[in-house]
Amino acid sequence: MSTTAKTNGIVLKLIRYGESSAVCKIFTREYGLKSFMIKGAVRKKTGKQSMLQPFTPVELTFRHRDTNQLQYLQGLSRTMVLTSLPFDIRKSTIAMFLDELLLNTLSEDYVNLELFDFTEHFIELLDHSEKPENYHLFFLVRLTSFYGIAPQTHKQGKFFDLSEGVFVNRLGGFPALDEEESAVLIKLLETPASQIEELKISGKVRQQLLHGLLEYFSLHLGHWKPMRSIEILESVFH
């Protein structure tokens, strides 16, 4: 049995299928992560290619099949015109990294309205940003709360214990952020989205904290794969 469904989505991955079609993974608001067969997706005349770039917000119509993992797309349109993200190497690299992060952490059909709305709003913020260098750290930190692994701040120690997710006063034999990285993590937890660009983080600490946060995800999520785009991200924000 199938029904016509209409929802907003965020394009995550496009895989070419045949001469002109493609299979596209889209994080939808009401139906979670879905795979769609899109006919004519790679034909320039259809105009679909630009709408199917990773991290692009769209509205889609499709025949929703509960028993079929591959859905067939019927209609596609933009919900947001991105004016700088696709053309700014810093922003497009962040988008590529976070796109891989979501593919790495979202399970098929996982529905989370709050996470979708946050991601959609984040894309708009990134597109309008003037100083995007800390945006991926902000997204990583906020993502922990949606997956139920947010750092616990009830203990105000100097070091963040990656294995337990708490701040402690002494380092032991466990993986942890150092004092400076831990202080920046607290700032990221406390800083609202409107003030991301006011954070002052050195390139060295930004890189170390990035690796620390990814290790945190790997320790607390069972379905974790190494991030391939991290080298590109680090080359842009060295």
C-alpha positions in Angstrom: 0.0 0.0 0.0 1.3 3.5 -0.8 0.1 7.1 -0.2 1.1 10.4 -1.6 3.4 12.2 0.8 4.7 15.8 0.8 7.4 17.0 3.1 10.5 19.1 3.4 13.9 17.5 3.1 17.7 18.0 3.1 19.6 16.3 0.3 22.6 14.3 1.7 23.9 12.0 -1.1 23.4 11.4 -4.8 24.5 8.2 -6.5 24.2 8.0 -10.3 22.1 5.1 -11.6 22.1 4.3 -15.3 22.6 7.1 -17.9 20.3 9.7 -16.5 18.8 8.6 -13.2 20.1 8.6 -9.7 19.4 7.3 -6.2 19.3 10.1 -3.7 19.4 9.9 0.1 17.3 12.7 1.6 16.8 13.5 5.3 13.0 14.3 5.4 11.2 16.0 8.2 8.3 13.7 8.7 9.7 10.4 7.4 13.4 10.5 8.4 16.3 9.4 6.2 14.9 8.0 2.9 16.3 6.7 -0.4 14.7 7.9 -3.6 14.9 6.9 -7.2 15.0 10.1 -9.3 14.5 9.7 -13.1 16.4 12.3 -15.2 18.3 13.5 -12.2 21.6 14.1 -14.1 20.1 15.6 -17.2 20.9 19.3 -17.4 17.6 20.1 -19.1 15.6 19.0 -16.1 17.2 21.5 -13.8 17.3 18.9 -11.0 21.1 18.7 -10.6 21.4 22.0 -8.7 18.6 21.0 -6.3 20.3 17.7 -5.5 23.6 19.1 -4.3 24.4 17.9 -0.7 23.0 20.0 2.1 20.3 21.6 -0.1 16.9 22.2 1.5 14.0 21.0 -0.7 10.3 20.2 -0.7 9.5 16.8 -2.2 6.4 14.8 -3.2 6.6 11.1 -3.4 4.6 7.8 -3.2 5.4 6.6 0.3 5.7 2.8 0.5 6.0 1.4 3.9 7.3 -2.0 2.7 9.7 -0.6 0.1 12.9 1.1 1.1 13.4 2.8 -2.3 10.9 5.5 -2.8 10.0 7.1 -6.2 10.1 10.9 -6.3 7.3 12.7 -8.0 8.0 16.4 -7.4 11.0 18.5 -6.2 11.4 22.2 -5.5 13.7 24.5 -3.4 12.6 25.8 0.0 15.6 28.1 0.3 17.8 29.9 -2.2 21.5 29.5 -1.1 23.4 32.6 -2.1 26.9 31.8 -0.9 27.2 28.2 0.5 27.7 26.5 -2.9 30.3 29.0 -4.0 32.3 29.7 -0.9 35.0 27.0 -0.4 34.9 27.4 3.4 31.1 27.0 3.6 30.9 24.2 1.0 33.6 22.3 2.8 31.8 22.6 6.1 28.6 21.5 4.4 30.4 18.5 2.9 31.7 17.5 6.3 28.4 17.8 8.1 26.6 16.1 5.3 28.9 13.0 5.8 28.4 13.4 9.6 24.6 13.1 9.2 24.9 10.1 6.8 27.2 8.5 9.4 24.9 9.0 12.3 21.3 8.9 11.0 19.7 5.5 10.7 17.2 4.7 7.9 13.7 6.0 8.7 14.9 7.8 11.9 12.5 10.7 12.5 13.5 13.6 14.6 11.6 16.8 13.9 13.7 19.0 16.2 16.9 17.8 14.5 15.6 18.4 11.1 14.4 22.0 12.0 17.8 22.7 13.6 19.7 21.5 10.6 17.5 23.5 8.2 18.0 26.6 10.2 21.7 26.0 10.5 22.0 25.8 6.7 20.5 29.2 6.5 22.8 30.6 9.2 25.9 29.1 7.4 24.8 30.6 4.1 24.6 34.1 5.6 27.7 33.9 7.8 30.7 36.0 7.3 33.0 34.0 9.6 32.1 30.3 9.1 35.2 28.7 10.6 33.5 27.6 13.9 30.2 26.5 12.5 31.1 22.8 12.2 32.1 22.7 15.9 28.9 24.3 16.9 26.9 21.8 14.9 28.8 18.8 16.3 28.2 20.0 19.9 24.5 20.7 19.3 24.1 17.3 17.6 25.1 15.5 20.8 21.8 16.6 22.5 19.6 15.2 19.7 21.3 11.8 20.0 21.1 11.7 23.8 24.8 12.0 24.4 25.1 15.7 25.4 28.1 16.5 27.6 27.0 16.7 31.3 28.0 20.0 32.9 26.8 19.5 36.5 30.4 18.7 37.5 32.5 21.8 36.7 35.9 20.2 36.2 38.8 21.4 34.1 38.9 18.4 31.7 36.2 16.8 29.7 36.2 13.0 30.0 35.3 11.7 26.6 34.4 8.2 27.8 32.0 9.3 30.5 30.8 12.6 29.0 31.5 14.7 32.1 33.9 17.3 33.3 36.5 16.2 35.8 39.3 17.8 37.8 42.0 15.3 37.3 43.2 13.4 34.2 43.5 9.6 34.5 43.9 6.8 32.0 40.8 7.8 30.0 40.6 9.8 26.8 40.0 13.5 27.6 40.1 17.0 26.2 42.8 19.2 27.7 42.0 22.2 29.8 41.9 24.7 26.9 39.8 22.5 24.7 37.4 21.8 27.5 37.0 25.5 28.2 36.1 26.0 24.5 33.7 23.1 24.6 31.9 24.8 27.5 31.7 28.1 25.5 30.2 26.2 22.5 27.6 24.6 24.8 26.6 28.0 26.2 26.8 30.1 23.0 23.5 30.7 21.1 23.5 30.3 17.3 23.3 34.1 16.8 26.7 34.5 18.5 28.8 31.7 16.9 31.0 34.2 15.0 32.0 36.0 18.1 33.8 33.0 19.5 37.6 33.3 19.3 39.2 29.9 18.8 42.7 29.4 17.5 43.3 27.1 14.5 45.2 24.6 16.6 42.5 24.3 19.3 39.8 24.1 16.6 41.6 21.2 15.0 42.2 19.4 18.3 38.7 19.9 19.5 37.3 18.6 16.2 39.3 15.4 16.6 38.2 15.1 20.3 34.5 15.6 19.4 34.7 12.9 16.7 36.3 10.6 19.1 33.4 11.3 21.5 30.9 10.3 18.8 32.8 7.1 18.1 32.8 6.2 21.8 29.1 6.8 22.3 27.5 5.7 19.0 27.5 2.1 17.9 27.4 2.7 14.2 30.3 5.0 13.6 32.6 5.1 10.6 35.8 7.2 10.2 35.1 10.6 8.6 36.7 10.7 5.2 36.1 14.5 4.6 38.1 15.6 7.7 41.3 16.0 5.8 39.7 18.4 3.3 38.1 20.3 6.2 41.4 20.7 7.9 43.2 21.7 4.8 40.7 24.6 4.4 40.8 25.6 8.0 44.5 24.9 8.8 
